[in-house]
Amino acid sequence: MKPLLTAMFLTALMINISHANDSKRVVVIAGKPSHPPRMHEFNAGVQLLGNCLKHYPGLDLQIVLNGWPSDESVFDKVDAVVFYMDGGGRHEAVQENGRRLKMIDRWADKGVGLGFMHFGVEVVPQQAGSEFQKWIGGHYEHMHSCNPIWSPRFDSFPKHPITRGVKPFSIKDEWYFNMRFVSDIAGNEETTIQGLKFTPILVGMPSDAVRDGPYVYPKGPYPHIQANKGRAEAMMWAVERANNGRGFGFTGGHFHDNWANDNFRKTILNAFLWLGGIDVPRKGVESKITPEDLNKNLDPKTVRR
């Protein structure tokens, strides 16, 4: 790729999917390119999801590509922000010596909804662990959580706006589990703790073989993961804070082509609306995509792992 094109591509861009003055503003931030093609396709993924919500009544959806926006006015009067990006020490939320972290924390204190997807749920505990537990009830912790590629079955769902219209499904993905939840709860049961109403949304049962690994990195197995054989695990969860702010964590989203699955996709579309305080339809958000839709806006990948 030519240097100029690379610079242009990696510059954060904003796309206004829909807008109305009395709408709830939801900002979805896609991370910079990483991983081989059709994995971690953050930019293509958020645009695909955004098009599924195009012109949705009451929604002012702002899509930010290639990382943190250069123009932070997109956050003016924001109702919810979703992060779909690489995490860990490179997480967009922890850059600038904590300036962004403090900004997000102020949003949370004002009741702004916060959602984190796939690698975006991972932070270095010393950098942002307490903040993530406050905002969304937990996070991925290196060597505590694990990240096998497997196919959990989601056969039943709690009564929650995010699950409206979602039917049982199973799909292969890099589903993380054993999150570092607040107060070290298992996370597989609804509870209220430390001012959070915690609801597991997608819960599945890893087989013994899945617990034994290999995980993606490090390949494991980890004895503490094996010790919980037979325990159901939450791979998506939602919280309601005492100030009525909302949050969710979603550990799937590694493989771009999984957005073709209607139930996988509906779960996240519902979550975007719920996070922003918008009523979710009784049957959930209906949408259809084509193979052509999946092939749009893919990153010209230069990174290999």
Secondary structure as the mmCIF struct_conf table of DSSP 4:
data_model
#
loop_
_struct_conf.conf_type_id
_struct_conf.id
_struct_conf.beg_label_comp_id
_struct_conf.beg_label_asym_id
_struct_conf.beg_label_seq_id
_struct_conf.end_label_comp_id
_struct_conf.end_label_asym_id
_struct_conf.end_label_seq_id
HELX_RH_AL_P HELX_RH_AL_P1 PRO A 3 LEU A 10
BEND BEND1 THR A 11 THR A 11
STRN STRN1 LEU A 13 ASN A 16
TURN_TY1_P TURN_TY1_P1 ASN A 21 ASP A 22
BEND BEND2 SER A 23 SER A 23
STRN STRN2 LYS A 24 ALA A 30
HELX_LH_PP_P HELX_LH_PP_P1 GLY A 31 PRO A 33
BEND BEND3 HIS A 35 PRO A 36
TURN_TY1_P TURN_TY1_P2 PRO A 37 ARG A 38
STRN STRN3 MET A 39 MET A 39
BEND BEND4 HIS A 40 HIS A 40
HELX_RH_AL_P HELX_RH_AL_P2 PHE A 42 CYS A 52
TURN_TY1_P TURN_TY1_P3 LEU A 53 HIS A 55
TURN_TY1_P TURN_TY1_P4 PRO A 57 GLY A 58
STRN STRN4 LEU A 59 LEU A 65
BEND BEND5 ASN A 66 TRP A 68
BEND BEND6 SER A 70 SER A 70
HELX_RH_3T_P HELX_RH_3T_P1 GLU A 72 PHE A 75
TURN_TY1_P TURN_TY1_P5 ASP A 76 LYS A 77
BEND BEND7 ASP A 79 ASP A 79
STRN STRN5 ALA A 80 TYR A 84
BEND BEND8 MET A 85 MET A 85
HELX_RH_3T_P HELX_RH_3T_P2 GLY A 88 ARG A 90
HELX_RH_3T_P HELX_RH_3T_P3 GLU A 92 VAL A 94
TURN_TY1_P TURN_TY1_P6 GLN A 95 GLY A 98
HELX_RH_AL_P HELX_RH_AL_P3 ARG A 99 ASP A 109
TURN_TY1_P TURN_TY1_P7 LYS A 110 GLY A 111
STRN STRN6 GLY A 113 MET A 117
HELX_RH_3T_P HELX_RH_3T_P4 HIS A 118 VAL A 121
STRN STRN7 GLU A 122 GLU A 122
HELX_RH_PI_P HELX_RH_PI_P1 PRO A 125 GLY A 129
HELX_RH_AL_P HELX_RH_AL_P4 SER A 130 ILE A 136
BEND BEND9 GLY A 137 GLY A 137
STRN STRN8 GLY A 138 HIS A 139
STRN STRN9 TYR A 140 TYR A 140
TURN_TY1_P TURN_TY1_P8 HIS A 142 HIS A 144
BEND BEND10 SER A 145 SER A 145
STRN STRN10 CYS A 146 CYS A 146
STRN STRN11 ILE A 149 TRP A 150
STRN STRN12 ARG A 153 PHE A 154
BEND BEND11 LYS A 159 HIS A 160
HELX_RH_3T_P HELX_RH_3T_P5 PRO A 161 THR A 163
TURN_TY1_P TURN_TY1_P9 ARG A 164 GLY A 165
HELX_LH_PP_P HELX_LH_PP_P2 VAL A 166 PRO A 168
STRN STRN13 PHE A 169 SER A 170
STRN STRN14 ASP A 173 GLU A 174
STRN STRN15 PHE A 177 PHE A 177
BEND BEND12 ASN A 178 ASN A 178
STRN STRN16 ARG A 180 PHE A 181
HELX_RH_3T_P HELX_RH_3T_P6 VAL A 182 ASP A 184
BEND BEND13 GLY A 187 GLU A 189
STRN STRN17 THR A 191 ILE A 193
TURN_TY1_P TURN_TY1_P10 GLN A 194 GLY A 195
STRN STRN18 LEU A 196 GLY A 204
HELX_RH_AL_P HELX_RH_AL_P5 ASP A 208 ARG A 211
TURN_TY1_P TURN_TY1_P11 ASP A 212 ASP A 212
BEND BEND14 VAL A 216 PRO A 218
HELX_RH_AL_P HELX_RH_AL_P6 PRO A 223 GLN A 226
TURN_TY1_P TURN_TY1_P12 ALA A 227 GLY A 230
STRN STRN19 GLU A 233 GLU A 240
TURN_TY1_P TURN_TY1_P13 ALA A 242 ASN A 243
BEND BEND15 ASN A 244 ASN A 244
STRN STRN20 ARG A 246 PHE A 250
STRN STRN21 PHE A 255 PHE A 255
HELX_RH_3T_P HELX_RH_3T_P7 HIS A 256 ALA A 260
BEND BEND16 ASN A 261 ASN A 261
HELX_RH_AL_P HELX_RH_AL_P7 ASP A 262 LEU A 275
TURN_TY1_P TURN_TY1_P14 GLY A 276 GLY A 277
HELX_LH_PP_P HELX_LH_PP_P3 ILE A 278 PRO A 281
TURN_TY1_P TURN_TY1_P15 ARG A 282 LYS A 283
HELX_RH_AL_P HELX_RH_AL_P8 PRO A 291 LEU A 294
TURN_TY1_P TURN_TY1_P16 ASN A 295 ASN A 297
#
